[in-house]
C-alpha cells in the first residue's frame, strides 16, 4: 500500500476523503505509566495533592481526542461519537490506560485513540511529578481498529 500524504510535487498534503463512504469506525489504543509502587498507591488512594489523578487524566484524554486534528497536521477533524478511557494496574508499579474512540465517518479514529491515551499518561505524569520525576510513559500503541476501506486490525 502506497503512502497518500504527498502531492504531485512530493509535498505533504491532507488526504482527500471526499469520495470515501461513511462507515462506523472504532479504534482502541493503549499505553502505560511505570512508576514507583508508592506513587501508584498514592494515586489509587487519592492522596495526590493536585486532586483525583485518574479523573483529571480521563477528562484530559477526552479533550485531547476531540482536539487531535488541531495538533496532528494531516489529521482530519472528526465528529467523535464516543470516547471511553479505562485505567487498570498491575498492583505494583504500572498504570495501564486504554482508550476507545468511535465515529461514523469517512476516515478512522486511530490518531484520536492514540492521542487520548497519550494525554492521559502525560496528565498522570504532570500531576505526580512532584513525587517522582523518573516515571516512564509507554509503549503507546494501537490495539485495534474496526471499519473503513483497509479493514479491521488487531495486534497479535
CNS distance restraints for C-alpha pairs under 8 A (distance, minus, plus):
assign (resid   4 and name CA) (resid  15 and name CA) 6.41 0.50 0.50
assign (resid   5 and name CA) (resid  12 and name CA) 5.59 0.50 0.50
assign (resid   5 and name CA) (resid  13 and name CA) 5.21 0.50 0.50
assign (resid   5 and name CA) (resid  14 and name CA) 6.13 0.50 0.50
assign (resid   5 and name CA) (resid  15 and name CA) 5.78 0.50 0.50
assign (resid   5 and name CA) (resid  74 and name CA) 7.88 0.50 0.50
assign (resid   6 and name CA) (resid  10 and name CA) 5.16 0.50 0.50
assign (resid   6 and name CA) (resid  11 and name CA) 5.11 0.50 0.50
assign (resid   6 and name CA) (resid  12 and name CA) 4.58 0.50 0.50
assign (resid   6 and name CA) (resid  13 and name CA) 5.41 0.50 0.50
assign (resid   7 and name CA) (resid  11 and name CA) 5.42 0.50 0.50
assign (resid   7 and name CA) (resid  12 and name CA) 6.32 0.50 0.50
assign (resid   7 and name CA) (resid  13 and name CA) 6.00 0.50 0.50
assign (resid  13 and name CA) (resid  74 and name CA) 6.82 0.50 0.50
assign (resid  14 and name CA) (resid  74 and name CA) 4.93 0.50 0.50
assign (resid  14 and name CA) (resid  75 and name CA) 7.21 0.50 0.50
assign (resid  14 and name CA) (resid  76 and name CA) 7.65 0.50 0.50
assign (resid  15 and name CA) (resid  74 and name CA) 7.60 0.50 0.50
assign (resid  17 and name CA) (resid 106 and name CA) 6.41 0.50 0.50
assign (resid  17 and name CA) (resid 107 and name CA) 7.26 0.50 0.50
assign (resid  18 and name CA) (resid 106 and name CA) 7.94 0.50 0.50
assign (resid  20 and name CA) (resid 106 and name CA) 5.60 0.50 0.50
assign (resid  20 and name CA) (resid 107 and name CA) 8.00 0.50 0.50
assign (resid  21 and name CA) (resid 105 and name CA) 7.62 0.50 0.50
assign (resid  21 and name CA) (resid 106 and name CA) 5.69 0.50 0.50
assign (resid  22 and name CA) (resid 104 and name CA) 6.33 0.50 0.50
assign (resid  22 and name CA) (resid 105 and name CA) 4.56 0.50 0.50
assign (resid  22 and name CA) (resid 106 and name CA) 4.68 0.50 0.50
assign (resid  22 and name CA) (resid 107 and name CA) 7.98 0.50 0.50
assign (resid  23 and name CA) (resid 104 and name CA) 5.39 0.50 0.50
assign (resid  23 and name CA) (resid 105 and name CA) 5.51 0.50 0.50
assign (resid  23 and name CA) (resid 106 and name CA) 6.47 0.50 0.50
assign (resid  23 and name CA) (resid 147 and name CA) 6.44 0.50 0.50
assign (resid  23 and name CA) (resid 148 and name CA) 6.29 0.50 0.50
assign (resid  24 and name CA) (resid 102 and name CA) 7.55 0.50 0.50
assign (resid  24 and name CA) (resid 103 and name CA) 6.05 0.50 0.50
assign (resid  24 and name CA) (resid 104 and name CA) 4.34 0.50 0.50
assign (resid  24 and name CA) (resid 105 and name CA) 6.55 0.50 0.50
assign (resid  24 and name CA) (resid 146 and name CA) 7.86 0.50 0.50
assign (resid  24 and name CA) (resid 147 and name CA) 5.85 0.50 0.50
assign (resid  24 and name CA) (resid 148 and name CA) 7.60 0.50 0.50
assign (resid  25 and name CA) (resid 102 and name CA) 5.68 0.50 0.50
assign (resid  25 and name CA) (resid 103 and name CA) 5.38 0.50 0.50
assign (resid  25 and name CA) (resid 104 and name CA) 5.88 0.50 0.50
assign (resid  25 and name CA) (resid 105 and name CA) 7.17 0.50 0.50
assign (resid  25 and name CA) (resid 107 and name CA) 7.81 0.50 0.50
assign (resid  25 and name CA) (resid 108 and name CA) 5.88 0.50 0.50
assign (resid  25 and name CA) (resid 109 and name CA) 6.85 0.50 0.50
assign (resid  25 and name CA) (resid 145 and name CA) 7.32 0.50 0.50
assign (resid  25 and name CA) (resid 146 and name CA) 5.45 0.50 0.50
assign (resid  25 and name CA) (resid 147 and name CA) 4.63 0.50 0.50
assign (resid  25 and name CA) (resid 148 and name CA) 6.67 0.50 0.50
assign (resid  26 and name CA) (resid 100 and name CA) 7.00 0.50 0.50
assign (resid  26 and name CA) (resid 101 and name CA) 5.69 0.50 0.50
assign (resid  26 and name CA) (resid 102 and name CA) 4.45 0.50 0.50
assign (resid  26 and name CA) (resid 103 and name CA) 6.62 0.50 0.50
assign (resid  26 and name CA) (resid 108 and name CA) 7.23 0.50 0.50
assign (resid  26 and name CA) (resid 109 and name CA) 6.40 0.50 0.50
assign (resid  26 and name CA) (resid 110 and name CA) 7.81 0.50 0.50
assign (resid  26 and name CA) (resid 145 and name CA) 5.50 0.50 0.50
assign (resid  26 and name CA) (resid 146 and name CA) 5.13 0.50 0.50
assign (resid  26 and name CA) (resid 147 and name CA) 6.80 0.50 0.50
assign (resid  27 and name CA) (resid 100 and name CA) 5.70 0.50 0.50
assign (resid  27 and name CA) (resid 101 and name CA) 5.46 0.50 0.50
assign (resid  27 and name CA) (resid 102 and name CA) 6.66 0.50 0.50
assign (resid  27 and name CA) (resid 108 and name CA) 7.52 0.50 0.50
assign (resid  27 and name CA) (resid 109 and name CA) 5.68 0.50 0.50
assign (resid  27 and name CA) (resid 110 and name CA) 5.18 0.50 0.50
assign (resid  27 and name CA) (resid 113 and name CA) 6.06 0.50 0.50
assign (resid  27 and name CA) (resid 142 and name CA) 7.47 0.50 0.50
assign (resid  27 and name CA) (resid 143 and name CA) 7.61 0.50 0.50
assign (resid  27 and name CA) (resid 144 and name CA) 5.66 0.50 0.50
assign (resid  27 and name CA) (resid 145 and name CA) 4.23 0.50 0.50
assign (resid  27 and name CA) (resid 146 and name CA) 6.45 0.50 0.50
assign (resid  28 and name CA) (resid  98 and name CA) 6.98 0.50 0.50
assign (resid  28 and name CA) (resid  99 and name CA) 5.54 0.50 0.50
assign (resid  28 and name CA) (resid 100 and name CA) 4.42 0.50 0.50
assign (resid  28 and name CA) (resid 101 and name CA) 6.55 0.50 0.50
assign (resid  28 and name CA) (resid 110 and name CA) 7.25 0.50 0.50
assign (resid  28 and name CA) (resid 113 and name CA) 5.88 0.50 0.50
assign (resid  28 and name CA) (resid 114 and name CA) 7.85 0.50 0.50
assign (resid  28 and name CA) (resid 142 and name CA) 6.11 0.50 0.50
assign (resid  28 and name CA) (resid 143 and name CA) 5.34 0.50 0.50
assign (resid  28 and name CA) (resid 144 and name CA) 5.21 0.50 0.50
assign (resid  28 and name CA) (resid 145 and name CA) 6.37 0.50 0.50
assign (resid  29 and name CA) (resid  98 and name CA) 5.73 0.50 0.50
assign (resid  29 and name CA) (resid  99 and name CA) 5.34 0.50 0.50
assign (resid  29 and name CA) (resid 100 and name CA) 6.66 0.50 0.50
assign (resid  29 and name CA) (resid 110 and name CA) 7.58 0.50 0.50
assign (resid  29 and name CA) (resid 113 and name CA) 5.34 0.50 0.50
assign (resid  29 and name CA) (resid 114 and name CA) 5.37 0.50 0.50
assign (resid  29 and name CA) (resid 117 and name CA) 6.75 0.50 0.50
assign (resid  29 and name CA) (resid 140 and name CA) 7.28 0.50 0.50
assign (resid  29 and name CA) (resid 141 and name CA) 5.62 0.50 0.50
assign (resid  29 and name CA) (resid 142 and name CA) 4.33 0.50 0.50
assign (resid  29 and name CA) (resid 143 and name CA) 5.05 0.50 0.50
assign (resid  29 and name CA) (resid 144 and name CA) 7.07 0.50 0.50
assign (resid  30 and name CA) (resid  96 and name CA) 7.33 0.50 0.50
assign (resid  30 and name CA) (resid  97 and name CA) 5.66 0.50 0.50
assign (resid  30 and name CA) (resid  98 and name CA) 4.46 0.50 0.50
assign (resid  30 and name CA) (resid  99 and name CA) 6.41 0.50 0.50
assign (resid  30 and name CA) (resid 114 and name CA) 7.36 0.50 0.50
assign (resid  30 and name CA) (resid 117 and name CA) 6.35 0.50 0.50
assign (resid  30 and name CA) (resid 140 and name CA) 5.66 0.50 0.50
assign (resid  30 and name CA) (resid 141 and name CA) 5.55 0.50 0.50
assign (resid  30 and name CA) (resid 142 and name CA) 6.48 0.50 0.50
assign (resid  30 and name CA) (resid 143 and name CA) 6.48 0.50 0.50
assign (resid  31 and name CA) (resid  96 and name CA) 6.08 0.50 0.50
assign (resid  31 and name CA) (resid  97 and name CA) 5.35 0.50 0.50
assign (resid  31 and name CA) (resid  98 and name CA) 6.64 0.50 0.50
assign (resid  31 and name CA) (resid 117 and name CA) 6.23 0.50 0.50
assign (resid  31 and name CA) (resid 118 and name CA) 7.15 0.50 0.50
assign (resid  31 and name CA) (resid 121 and name CA) 7.46 0.50 0.50
assign (resid  31 and name CA) (resid 137 and name CA) 7.23 0.50 0.50
assign (resid  31 and name CA) (resid 138 and name CA) 5.26 0.50 0.50
assign (resid  31 and name CA) (resid 139 and name CA) 5.66 0.50 0.50
assign (resid  31 and name CA) (resid 140 and name CA) 4.26 0.50 0.50
assign (resid  31 and name CA) (resid 141 and name CA) 6.56 0.50 0.50
assign (resid  32 and name CA) (resid  94 and name CA) 6.46 0.50 0.50
assign (resid  32 and name CA) (resid  95 and name CA) 5.42 0.50 0.50
assign (resid  32 and name CA) (resid  96 and name CA) 4.39 0.50 0.50
assign (resid  32 and name CA) (resid  97 and name CA) 5.76 0.50 0.50
assign (resid  32 and name CA) (resid 121 and name CA) 7.12 0.50 0.50
assign (resid  32 and name CA) (resid 137 and name CA) 5.85 0.50 0.50
assign (resid  32 and name CA) (resid 138 and name CA) 5.21 0.50 0.50
assign (resid  32 and name CA) (resid 139 and name CA) 6.67 0.50 0.50
assign (resid  32 and name CA) (resid 140 and name CA) 7.18 0.50 0.50
assign (resid  33 and name CA) (resid  94 and name CA) 5.68 0.50 0.50
assign (resid  33 and name CA) (resid  95 and name CA) 5.16 0.50 0.50
assign (resid  33 and name CA) (resid  96 and name CA) 6.62 0.50 0.50
assign (resid  33 and name CA) (resid 121 and name CA) 6.42 0.50 0.50
assign (resid  33 and name CA) (resid 135 and name CA) 6.65 0.50 0.50
assign (resid  33 and name CA) (resid 136 and name CA) 5.57 0.50 0.50
assign (resid  33 and name CA) (resid 137 and name CA) 4.56 0.50 0.50
assign (resid  33 and name CA) (resid 138 and name CA) 6.34 0.50 0.50
assign (resid  34 and name CA) (resid  93 and name CA) 5.64 0.50 0.50
assign (resid  34 and name CA) (resid  94 and name CA) 4.50 0.50 0.50
assign (resid  34 and name CA) (resid  95 and name CA) 6.44 0.50 0.50
assign (resid  34 and name CA) (resid 135 and name CA) 5.62 0.50 0.50
assign (resid  34 and name CA) (resid 136 and name CA) 5.09 0.50 0.50
assign (resid  34 and name CA) (resid 137 and name CA) 6.49 0.50 0.50
assign (resid  35 and name CA) (resid  39 and name CA) 6.39 0.50 0.50
assign (resid  35 and name CA) (resid  40 and name CA) 6.70 0.50 0.50
assign (resid  35 and name CA) (resid  93 and name CA) 5.18 0.50 0.50
assign (resid  35 and name CA) (resid  94 and name CA) 6.27 0.50 0.50
assign (resid  35 and name CA) (resid  95 and name CA) 7.99 0.50 0.50
assign (resid  35 and name CA) (resid 132 and name CA) 7.61 0.50 0.50
assign (resid  35 and name CA) (resid 134 and name CA) 7.46 0.50 0.50
assign (resid  35 and name CA) (resid 135 and name CA) 4.83 0.50 0.50
assign (resid  35 and name CA) (resid 136 and name CA) 6.78 0.50 0.50
assign (resid  36 and name CA) (resid  40 and name CA) 6.59 0.50 0.50
assign (resid  36 and name CA) (resid  92 and name CA) 7.96 0.50 0.50
assign (resid  36 and name CA) (resid  93 and name CA) 5.48 0.50 0.50
assign (resid  36 and name CA) (resid 132 and name CA) 7.70 0.50 0.50
assign (resid  36 and name CA) (resid 135 and name CA) 7.68 0.50 0.50
assign (resid  37 and name CA) (resid  41 and name CA) 6.16 0.50 0.50
assign (resid  37 and name CA) (resid  92 and name CA) 5.24 0.50 0.50
assign (resid  37 and name CA) (resid  93 and name CA) 4.66 0.50 0.50
assign (resid  38 and name CA) (resid  42 and name CA) 6.23 0.50 0.50
assign (resid  39 and name CA) (resid  43 and name CA) 6.29 0.50 0.50
assign (resid  39 and name CA) (resid 128 and name CA) 7.50 0.50 0.50
assign (resid  39 and name CA) (resid 131 and name CA) 6.95 0.50 0.50
assign (resid  39 and name CA) (resid 132 and name CA) 7.31 0.50 0.50
assign (resid  40 and name CA) (resid  44 and name CA) 6.22 0.50 0.50
assign (resid  40 and name CA) (resid  92 and name CA) 7.43 0.50 0.50
assign (resid  40 and name CA) (resid  93 and name CA) 6.31 0.50 0.50
assign (resid  40 and name CA) (resid  94 and name CA) 7.51 0.50 0.50
assign (resid  40 and name CA) (resid  95 and name CA) 7.30 0.50 0.50
assign (resid  41 and name CA) (resid  45 and name CA) 6.01 0.50 0.50
assign (resid  42 and name CA) (resid  46 and name CA) 6.00 0.50 0.50
assign (resid  42 and name CA) (resid  47 and name CA) 5.01 0.50 0.50
assign (resid  42 and name CA) (resid  48 and name CA) 6.11 0.50 0.50
assign (resid  43 and name CA) (resid  47 and name CA) 6.20 0.50 0.50
assign (resid  43 and name CA) (resid  48 and name CA) 6.07 0.50 0.50
assign (resid  43 and name CA) (resid  52 and name CA) 7.51 0.50 0.50
assign (resid  43 and name CA) (resid  53 and name CA) 6.28 0.50 0.50
assign (resid  43 and name CA) (resid  54 and name CA) 7.60 0.50 0.50
assign (resid  46 and name CA) (resid  51 and name CA) 7.13 0.50 0.50
assign (resid  46 and name CA) (resid  52 and name CA) 5.69 0.50 0.50
assign (resid  46 and name CA) (resid  53 and name CA) 7.40 0.50 0.50
assign (resid  47 and name CA) (resid  51 and name CA) 7.58 0.50 0.50
assign (resid  47 and name CA) (resid  52 and name CA) 7.92 0.50 0.50
assign (resid  48 and name CA) (resid  52 and name CA) 7.01 0.50 0.50
assign (resid  48 and name CA) (resid  53 and name CA) 7.13 0.50 0.50
assign (resid  48 and name CA) (resid 127 and name CA) 7.50 0.50 0.50
assign (resid  48 and name CA) (resid 128 and name CA) 7.00 0.50 0.50
assign (resid  50 and name CA) (resid 127 and name CA) 6.15 0.50 0.50
assign (resid  51 and name CA) (resid  56 and name CA) 7.84 0.50 0.50
assign (resid  52 and name CA) (resid  56 and name CA) 6.27 0.50 0.50
assign (resid  53 and name CA) (resid  57 and name CA) 6.01 0.50 0.50
assign (resid  53 and name CA) (resid 123 and name CA) 7.73 0.50 0.50
assign (resid  53 and name CA) (resid 124 and name CA) 6.11 0.50 0.50
assign (resid  53 and name CA) (resid 127 and name CA) 6.52 0.50 0.50
assign (resid  54 and name CA) (resid  58 and name CA) 5.97 0.50 0.50
assign (resid  54 and name CA) (resid  87 and name CA) 7.63 0.50 0.50
assign (resid  54 and name CA) (resid 124 and name CA) 7.31 0.50 0.50
assign (resid  55 and name CA) (resid  59 and name CA) 6.44 0.50 0.50
assign (resid  56 and name CA) (resid  60 and name CA) 6.14 0.50 0.50
assign (resid  56 and name CA) (resid 123 and name CA) 7.36 0.50 0.50
assign (resid  57 and name CA) (resid  61 and name CA) 6.09 0.50 0.50
assign (resid  57 and name CA) (resid 119 and name CA) 7.32 0.50 0.50
assign (resid  57 and name CA) (resid 120 and name CA) 4.44 0.50 0.50
assign (resid  57 and name CA) (resid 121 and name CA) 7.17 0.50 0.50
assign (resid  57 and name CA) (resid 123 and name CA) 5.33 0.50 0.50
assign (resid  57 and name CA) (resid 124 and name CA) 6.19 0.50 0.50
assign (resid  58 and name CA) (resid  62 and name CA) 6.42 0.50 0.50
assign (resid  58 and name CA) (resid  85 and name CA) 6.18 0.50 0.50
assign (resid  58 and name CA) (resid  86 and name CA) 7.97 0.50 0.50
assign (resid  58 and name CA) (resid 120 and name CA) 6.22 0.50 0.50
assign (resid  59 and name CA) (resid  63 and name CA) 6.14 0.50 0.50
assign (resid  60 and name CA) (resid  64 and name CA) 5.96 0.50 0.50
assign (resid  60 and name CA) (resid 116 and name CA) 7.52 0.50 0.50
assign (resid  60 and name CA) (resid 119 and name CA) 6.04 0.50 0.50
assign (resid  60 and name CA) (resid 120 and name CA) 5.84 0.50 0.50
assign (resid  60 and name CA) (resid 123 and name CA) 6.99 0.50 0.50
assign (resid  61 and name CA) (resid  65 and name CA) 6.13 0.50 0.50
assign (resid  61 and name CA) (resid  85 and name CA) 7.27 0.50 0.50
assign (resid  61 and name CA) (resid 115 and name CA) 7.33 0.50 0.50
assign (resid  61 and name CA) (resid 116 and name CA) 4.08 0.50 0.50
assign (resid  61 and name CA) (resid 117 and name CA) 6.05 0.50 0.50
assign (resid  61 and name CA) (resid 118 and name CA) 7.52 0.50 0.50
assign (resid  61 and name CA) (resid 119 and name CA) 5.25 0.50 0.50
assign (resid  61 and name CA) (resid 120 and name CA) 4.94 0.50 0.50
assign (resid  62 and name CA) (resid  66 and name CA) 6.39 0.50 0.50
assign (resid  62 and name CA) (resid  83 and name CA) 6.35 0.50 0.50
assign (resid  62 and name CA) (resid  84 and name CA) 7.64 0.50 0.50
assign (resid  62 and name CA) (resid  85 and name CA) 7.91 0.50 0.50
assign (resid  62 and name CA) (resid 116 and name CA) 6.20 0.50 0.50
assign (resid  63 and name CA) (resid  67 and name CA) 6.40 0.50 0.50
assign (resid  63 and name CA) (resid 116 and name CA) 7.81 0.50 0.50
assign (resid  64 and name CA) (resid  68 and name CA) 5.95 0.50 0.50
assign (resid  64 and name CA) (resid 112 and name CA) 7.67 0.50 0.50
assign (resid  64 and name CA) (resid 115 and name CA) 6.23 0.50 0.50
assign (resid  64 and name CA) (resid 116 and name CA) 5.55 0.50 0.50
assign (resid  64 and name CA) (resid 119 and name CA) 6.30 0.50 0.50
assign (resid  65 and name CA) (resid  83 and name CA) 7.83 0.50 0.50
assign (resid  65 and name CA) (resid 101 and name CA) 7.91 0.50 0.50
assign (resid  65 and name CA) (resid 112 and name CA) 4.58 0.50 0.50
assign (resid  65 and name CA) (resid 113 and name CA) 6.52 0.50 0.50
assign (resid  65 and name CA) (resid 115 and name CA) 5.73 0.50 0.50
assign (resid  65 and name CA) (resid 116 and name CA) 4.91 0.50 0.50
assign (resid  66 and name CA) (resid  78 and name CA) 7.83 0.50 0.50
assign (resid  66 and name CA) (resid  80 and name CA) 6.97 0.50 0.50
assign (resid  66 and name CA) (resid 112 and name CA) 7.25 0.50 0.50
assign (resid  67 and name CA) (resid  71 and name CA) 7.39 0.50 0.50
assign (resid  67 and name CA) (resid  77 and name CA) 7.85 0.50 0.50
assign (resid  68 and name CA) (resid  72 and name CA) 6.08 0.50 0.50
assign (resid  68 and name CA) (resid  75 and name CA) 7.26 0.50 0.50
assign (resid  68 and name CA) (resid  77 and name CA) 7.42 0.50 0.50
assign (resid  68 and name CA) (resid 111 and name CA) 7.10 0.50 0.50
assign (resid  68 and name CA) (resid 112 and name CA) 5.76 0.50 0.50
assign (resid  68 and name CA) (resid 115 and name CA) 6.54 0.50 0.50
assign (resid  69 and name CA) (resid  73 and name CA) 6.61 0.50 0.50
assign (resid  69 and name CA) (resid  74 and name CA) 7.42 0.50 0.50
assign (resid  69 and name CA) (resid  75 and name CA) 4.91 0.50 0.50
assign (resid  69 and name CA) (resid  76 and name CA) 5.70 0.50 0.50
assign (resid  69 and name CA) (resid  77 and name CA) 5.03 0.50 0.50
assign (resid  69 and name CA) (resid  78 and name CA) 7.90 0.50 0.50
assign (resid  70 and name CA) (resid  77 and name CA) 7.81 0.50 0.50
assign (resid  75 and name CA) (resid 111 and name CA) 7.66 0.50 0.50
assign (resid  76 and name CA) (resid 107 and name CA) 7.79 0.50 0.50
assign (resid  78 and name CA) (resid 103 and name CA) 7.56 0.50 0.50
assign (resid  78 and name CA) (resid 105 and name CA) 7.48 0.50 0.50
assign (resid  79 and name CA) (resid 103 and name CA) 6.54 0.50 0.50
assign (resid  79 and name CA) (resid 104 and name CA) 7.82 0.50 0.50
assign (resid  79 and name CA) (resid 105 and name CA) 7.78 0.50 0.50
assign (resid  80 and name CA) (resid 101 and name CA) 7.25 0.50 0.50
assign (resid  80 and name CA) (resid 102 and name CA) 5.96 0.50 0.50
assign (resid  80 and name CA) (resid 103 and name CA) 4.76 0.50 0.50
assign (resid  80 and name CA) (resid 104 and name CA) 7.64 0.50 0.50
assign (resid  81 and name CA) (resid 101 and name CA) 7.77 0.50 0.50
assign (resid  81 and name CA) (resid 102 and name CA) 5.47 0.50 0.50
assign (resid  81 and name CA) (resid 103 and name CA) 4.81 0.50 0.50
assign (resid  81 and name CA) (resid 104 and name CA) 7.18 0.50 0.50
assign (resid  82 and name CA) (resid 100 and name CA) 7.80 0.50 0.50
assign (resid  82 and name CA) (resid 101 and name CA) 5.63 0.50 0.50
assign (resid  82 and name CA) (resid 102 and name CA) 4.90 0.50 0.50
assign (resid  82 and name CA) (resid 103 and name CA) 6.77 0.50 0.50
assign (resid  83 and name CA) (resid  99 and name CA) 7.18 0.50 0.50
assign (resid  83 and name CA) (resid 100 and name CA) 5.68 0.50 0.50
assign (resid  83 and name CA) (resid 101 and name CA) 4.54 0.50 0.50
assign (resid  83 and name CA) (resid 102 and name CA) 6.46 0.50 0.50
assign (resid  84 and name CA) (resid  99 and name CA) 5.66 0.50 0.50
assign (resid  84 and name CA) (resid 100 and name CA) 5.19 0.50 0.50
assign (resid  84 and name CA) (resid 101 and name CA) 6.60 0.50 0.50
assign (resid  85 and name CA) (resid  97 and name CA) 6.93 0.50 0.50
assign (resid  85 and name CA) (resid  98 and name CA) 5.59 0.50 0.50
assign (resid  85 and name CA) (resid  99 and name CA) 4.37 0.50 0.50
assign (resid  85 and name CA) (resid 100 and name CA) 6.42 0.50 0.50
assign (resid  85 and name CA) (resid 116 and name CA) 7.94 0.50 0.50
assign (resid  85 and name CA) (resid 117 and name CA) 7.62 0.50 0.50
assign (resid  86 and name CA) (resid  97 and name CA) 5.93 0.50 0.50
assign (resid  86 and name CA) (resid  98 and name CA) 5.39 0.50 0.50
assign (resid  86 and name CA) (resid  99 and name CA) 6.58 0.50 0.50
assign (resid  87 and name CA) (resid  95 and name CA) 6.96 0.50 0.50
assign (resid  87 and name CA) (resid  96 and name CA) 5.57 0.50 0.50
assign (resid  87 and name CA) (resid  97 and name CA) 4.84 0.50 0.50
assign (resid  87 and name CA) (resid  98 and name CA) 6.58 0.50 0.50
assign (resid  88 and name CA) (resid  95 and name CA) 5.95 0.50 0.50
assign (resid  88 and name CA) (resid  96 and name CA) 5.09 0.50 0.50
assign (resid  88 and name CA) (resid  97 and name CA) 6.75 0.50 0.50
assign (resid  89 and name CA) (resid  93 and name CA) 7.62 0.50 0.50
assign (resid  89 and name CA) (resid  94 and name CA) 5.48 0.50 0.50
assign (resid  89 and name CA) (resid  95 and name CA) 4.44 0.50 0.50
assign (resid  89 and name CA) (resid  96 and name CA) 5.45 0.50 0.50
assign (resid  90 and name CA) (resid  94 and name CA) 5.65 0.50 0.50
assign (resid  90 and name CA) (resid  95 and name CA) 6.94 0.50 0.50
assign (resid  97 and name CA) (resid 117 and name CA) 6.11 0.50 0.50
assign (resid  97 and name CA) (resid 120 and name CA) 7.49 0.50 0.50
assign (resid  97 and name CA) (resid 121 and name CA) 7.40 0.50 0.50
assign (resid  98 and name CA) (resid 117 and name CA) 6.37 0.50 0.50
assign (resid  99 and name CA) (resid 113 and name CA) 5.64 0.50 0.50
assign (resid  99 and name CA) (resid 114 and name CA) 7.61 0.50 0.50
assign (resid  99 and name CA) (resid 116 and name CA) 6.34 0.50 0.50
assign (resid  99 and name CA) (resid 117 and name CA) 5.75 0.50 0.50
assign (resid 100 and name CA) (resid 113 and name CA) 5.95 0.50 0.50
assign (resid 101 and name CA) (resid 109 and name CA) 6.38 0.50 0.50
assign (resid 101 and name CA) (resid 110 and name CA) 7.88 0.50 0.50
assign (resid 101 and name CA) (resid 112 and name CA) 6.73 0.50 0.50
assign (resid 101 and name CA) (resid 113 and name CA) 5.48 0.50 0.50
assign (resid 102 and name CA) (resid 109 and name CA) 6.71 0.50 0.50
assign (resid 103 and name CA) (resid 108 and name CA) 7.78 0.50 0.50
assign (resid 103 and name CA) (resid 109 and name CA) 7.12 0.50 0.50
assign (resid 106 and name CA) (resid 148 and name CA) 7.52 0.50 0.50
assign (resid 107 and name CA) (resid 148 and name CA) 6.89 0.50 0.50
assign (resid 108 and name CA) (resid 147 and name CA) 7.53 0.50 0.50
assign (resid 108 and name CA) (resid 148 and name CA) 6.84 0.50 0.50
assign (resid 109 and name CA) (resid 113 and name CA) 6.34 0.50 0.50
assign (resid 110 and name CA) (resid 114 and name CA) 6.24 0.50 0.50
assign (resid 110 and name CA) (resid 142 and name CA) 6.94 0.50 0.50
assign (resid 110 and name CA) (resid 145 and name CA) 6.96 0.50 0.50
assign (resid 111 and name CA) (resid 115 and name CA) 5.91 0.50 0.50
assign (resid 112 and name CA) (resid 116 and name CA) 6.03 0.50 0.50
assign (resid 113 and name CA) (resid 117 and name CA) 6.50 0.50 0.50
assign (resid 113 and name CA) (resid 142 and name CA) 7.76 0.50 0.50
assign (resid 114 and name CA) (resid 118 and name CA) 6.15 0.50 0.50
assign (resid 114 and name CA) (resid 140 and name CA) 7.27 0.50 0.50
assign (resid 114 and name CA) (resid 141 and name CA) 6.92 0.50 0.50
assign (resid 114 and name CA) (resid 142 and name CA) 6.68 0.50 0.50
assign (resid 115 and name CA) (resid 119 and name CA) 6.03 0.50 0.50
assign (resid 116 and name CA) (resid 120 and name CA) 6.25 0.50 0.50
assign (resid 117 and name CA) (resid 121 and name CA) 6.14 0.50 0.50
assign (resid 117 and name CA) (resid 140 and name CA) 7.81 0.50 0.50
assign (resid 118 and name CA) (resid 122 and name CA) 6.14 0.50 0.50
assign (resid 118 and name CA) (resid 140 and name CA) 7.34 0.50 0.50
assign (resid 119 and name CA) (resid 123 and name CA) 6.05 0.50 0.50
assign (resid 120 and name CA) (resid 124 and name CA) 6.30 0.50 0.50
assign (resid 121 and name CA) (resid 125 and name CA) 6.29 0.50 0.50
assign (resid 121 and name CA) (resid 137 and name CA) 6.68 0.50 0.50
assign (resid 122 and name CA) (resid 126 and name CA) 6.08 0.50 0.50
assign (resid 122 and name CA) (resid 137 and name CA) 7.86 0.50 0.50
assign (resid 123 and name CA) (resid 127 and name CA) 6.08 0.50 0.50
assign (resid 124 and name CA) (resid 128 and name CA) 6.11 0.50 0.50
assign (resid 125 and name CA) (resid 129 and name CA) 5.56 0.50 0.50
assign (resid 125 and name CA) (resid 133 and name CA) 7.95 0.50 0.50
assign (resid 125 and name CA) (resid 135 and name CA) 7.00 0.50 0.50
assign (resid 128 and name CA) (resid 132 and name CA) 6.35 0.50 0.50
assign (resid 128 and name CA) (resid 133 and name CA) 7.91 0.50 0.50
assign (resid 129 and name CA) (resid 133 and name CA) 4.87 0.50 0.50
assign (resid 129 and name CA) (resid 135 and name CA) 7.96 0.50 0.50
assign (resid 142 and name CA) (resid 155 and name CA) 7.60 0.50 0.50
assign (resid 143 and name CA) (resid 153 and name CA) 7.98 0.50 0.50
assign (resid 143 and name CA) (resid 154 and name CA) 5.90 0.50 0.50
assign (resid 143 and name CA) (resid 155 and name CA) 5.44 0.50 0.50
assign (resid 144 and name CA) (resid 152 and name CA) 7.39 0.50 0.50
assign (resid 144 and name CA) (resid 153 and name CA) 5.16 0.50 0.50
assign (resid 144 and name CA) (resid 154 and name CA) 4.32 0.50 0.50
assign (resid 144 and name CA) (resid 155 and name CA) 6.34 0.50 0.50
assign (resid 145 and name CA) (resid 152 and name CA) 5.48 0.50 0.50
assign (resid 145 and name CA) (resid 153 and name CA) 5.11 0.50 0.50
assign (resid 145 and name CA) (resid 154 and name CA) 6.71 0.50 0.50
assign (resid 146 and name CA) (resid 151 and name CA) 6.50 0.50 0.50
assign (resid 146 and name CA) (resid 152 and name CA) 4.49 0.50 0.50
assign (resid 146 and name CA) (resid 153 and name CA) 6.61 0.50 0.50
assign (resid 147 and name CA) (resid 151 and name CA) 5.62 0.50 0.50
assign (resid 147 and name CA) (resid 152 and name CA) 6.01 0.50 0.50
assign (resid 148 and name CA) (resid 152 and name CA) 7.76 0.50 0.50
